[in-house]
């Protein structure tokens, strides 16, 4: 792309993935520009990351709306004001309705702390530990109306260690998130990645399985 990809980032909390994206842009590893950071939580610490980077912020508090459609409509209006090419959910803890997700079909990403389709929803680290599985991880996917059910682009796997707690496992997964999210956004910015008829296309080829981040390390 001749111009940086215009993105809007949605957050609800600490914004560590937002900071990872900001740093990737600053290091010229990601040809993108964050037009705005929007939060449903007026106390989200991630807003400070945006302020420090000189990025415009906006708060649309879901608690001030009577129902989800009203909140979705206000959020959509705010996003469209910035005319982004990609919407990036980075720890955005609100379920979005079908009308909203359809409006941004093929140009909205989410990152989820599990190896989807395993452990959709919340408390993924606790559930992974309780399941006594060997691996956990993170997934970047296109957003659809199905909660955490959109087509997966890339995953990073991390081992579950014998002495892991929820906190230690969460940190290991978070470190992986910070690596794969800017990468997926970069692919989109470079025109290499798209969603076509509900299928993920990367470099002109249909992805029959999510990219495994470990295998991506040697790729350009």
C-alpha positions in Angstrom: 0.0 0.0 0.0 1.3 3.5 -0.8 -0.4 4.9 2.3 -0.5 3.4 5.8 -3.5 1.3 6.6 -6.0 3.3 8.6 -7.1 1.4 11.7 -9.4 2.1 14.6 -8.6 0.1 17.8 -11.4 -0.9 20.3 -10.4 -1.6 23.9 -11.9 -2.2 27.3 -8.9 -2.7 29.6 -5.2 -2.5 29.9 -4.5 -2.2 26.2 -1.3 -4.3 26.1 -2.1 -5.4 22.5 -2.8 -1.8 21.6 0.7 -1.0 22.9 2.2 -3.8 20.9 0.6 -2.4 17.7 1.8 1.1 18.5 5.3 -0.1 19.0 5.2 -2.1 15.8 4.1 1.0 13.9 6.8 3.1 15.6 9.5 0.5 14.7 8.3 0.6 11.1 7.4 -3.0 11.2 3.7 -2.3 10.5 2.6 0.1 7.7 -0.4 1.4 9.5 -1.8 4.4 11.3 -4.1 4.3 14.3 -6.7 6.9 13.6 -8.4 6.5 16.9 -8.7 4.3 20.0 -12.3 3.9 21.2 -13.2 2.3 24.6 -16.5 1.3 26.2 -14.8 1.7 29.5 -14.0 5.3 30.6 -11.4 3.9 33.1 -9.6 1.7 30.6 -5.8 2.0 31.2 -5.2 1.5 27.5 -6.5 5.0 26.9 -3.2 6.2 28.5 -1.2 4.3 25.9 -3.1 6.1 23.2 -2.6 9.5 24.9 1.1 8.9 25.2 1.3 8.1 21.5 -0.7 11.2 20.5 -3.6 9.1 19.2 -7.2 10.5 19.4 -9.4 8.7 21.9 -13.1 8.4 22.5 -15.2 6.8 25.2 -18.6 5.3 24.4 -19.8 3.9 27.7 -22.1 0.9 27.1 -23.7 1.5 30.5 -25.3 4.7 29.2 -27.3 2.9 26.5 -30.6 1.1 26.9 -29.7 -1.9 24.9 -27.1 -3.5 22.7 -28.4 -2.2 19.3 -28.3 1.4 20.6 -24.7 0.9 21.8 -23.7 -0.8 18.5 -25.2 2.1 16.5 -23.3 4.7 18.5 -20.1 2.8 18.2 -20.5 2.3 14.5 -21.1 6.0 14.0 -18.0 6.8 16.0 -15.9 4.4 14.0 -17.1 5.4 10.6 -16.3 9.0 11.4 -12.6 8.0 11.1 -13.1 6.0 7.9 -10.8 3.1 8.9 -9.9 0.3 6.6 -9.6 -2.1 9.4 -11.2 -2.3 12.9 -9.0 -4.0 15.5 -10.6 -5.4 18.7 -7.8 -5.5 21.3 -9.3 -6.7 24.6 -12.7 -5.3 23.7 -15.1 -7.0 26.1 -18.5 -6.4 24.5 -20.5 -8.8 22.4 -21.3 -7.1 19.1 -24.6 -7.7 17.3 -25.0 -9.2 13.8 -25.9 -5.9 12.1 -22.7 -4.3 13.4 -20.4 -7.2 12.5 -22.0 -7.5 9.0 -21.2 -3.8 8.4 -17.5 -4.5 8.9 -17.4 -8.0 7.4 -13.9 -8.8 6.1 -12.3 -5.8 7.8 -12.5 -6.5 11.5 -10.1 -8.5 13.6 -10.2 -9.9 17.1 -7.5 -11.7 19.2 -8.7 -14.4 21.5 -6.6 -16.1 24.3 -7.1 -19.7 23.2 -6.5 -22.0 20.3 -9.8 -21.6 18.7 -12.2 -23.3 18.4 -11.2 -24.4 21.9 -12.4 -22.3 24.8 -14.5 -19.6 23.3 -15.7 -16.9 25.6 -14.1 -16.0 28.9 -11.8 -17.5 31.6 -9.8 -19.4 28.9 -6.7 -19.9 31.0 -8.5 -21.3 34.0 -10.5 -23.7 31.7 -7.3 -24.7 29.9 -5.6 -25.6 33.2 -8.7 -27.5 34.4 -8.8 -29.5 31.2 -5.2 -30.6 31.8 -4.1 -30.2 28.2 -0.6 -29.8 27.0 -0.9 -26.7 24.9 -2.7 -23.4 25.0 -2.3 -20.2 23.0 -3.8 -17.3 21.1 -5.7 -16.9 17.8 -6.3 -13.9 15.5 -9.5 -14.2 13.6 -11.9 -12.2 11.4 -15.0 -11.1 13.4 -18.4 -12.5 12.4 -21.7 -12.6 14.3 -20.7 -15.8 16.0 -18.8 -15.2 19.2 -15.2 -16.1 18.8 -16.3 -18.1 15.8 -15.0 -16.1 12.8 -12.4 -17.6 10.4 -9.0 -17.9 12.2 -5.9 -16.4 10.5 -3.0 -17.2 12.7 -2.3 -19.0 16.0 0.5 -19.1 18.4 0.9 -22.1 20.7 2.4 -22.1 24.2 3.1 -25.1 26.5 1.2 -25.5 29.7 3.8 -26.2 32.4 3.3 -28.4 35.4 3.6 -25.5 37.9 1.5 -23.0 35.8 -1.0 -20.8 37.5 -3.7 -18.8 35.7 -1.4 -15.8 36.0 1.8 -17.4 34.6 -0.1 -19.0 31.7 -1.9 -15.8 30.9 1.4 -13.9 30.7 2.9 -16.5 28.4 -0.2 -16.3 26.1 -0.2 -12.5 26.2 3.4 -12.4 25.0 2.4 -14.6 22.1 -0.5 -12.3 21.3 1.8 -9.3 21.1 3.7 -11.0 18.3 0.9 -12.4 16.2 -1.5 -9.5 16.2 0.8 -6.9 14.5 1.8 -9.6 12.1 -1.8 -10.4 11.0 -2.5 -6.6 10.7 0.7 -6.2 8.6 -0.5 -8.9 6.2 -3.8 -7.1 5.8 -2.0 -3.8 5.3 0.2 -5.2 2.6 -2.8 -6.6 0.7 -1.8 -10.2 1.3 -4.8 -11.1 3.5 -8.5 -11.0 2.8 -11.8 -12.7 3.7 -13.6 -14.0 0.6 -16.9 -15.8 0.9 -16.2 -16.6 4.5 -12.8 -18.1 3.7 -9.3 -16.7 4.6 -7.1 -16.0 1.6 -3.4 -15.4 2.3 -1.0 -14.6 -0.6 -3.7 -15.7 -3.0 -4.1 -19.1 -1.5 -7.0 -20.5 0.6 -6.0 -21.1 4.2 -7.1 -24.7 5.0 -5.8 -24.2 8.6 -4.6 -21.2 10.6 -1.0 -20.1 10.1 1.1 -21.6 12.9 3.2 -18.7 14.2 6.3 -20.9 15.0 6.4 -22.0 11.3 6.0 -18.3 10.2 9.3 -17.3 11.9 11.4 -18.1 8.9 9.1 -16.5 6.4 9.7 -12.9 5.0 
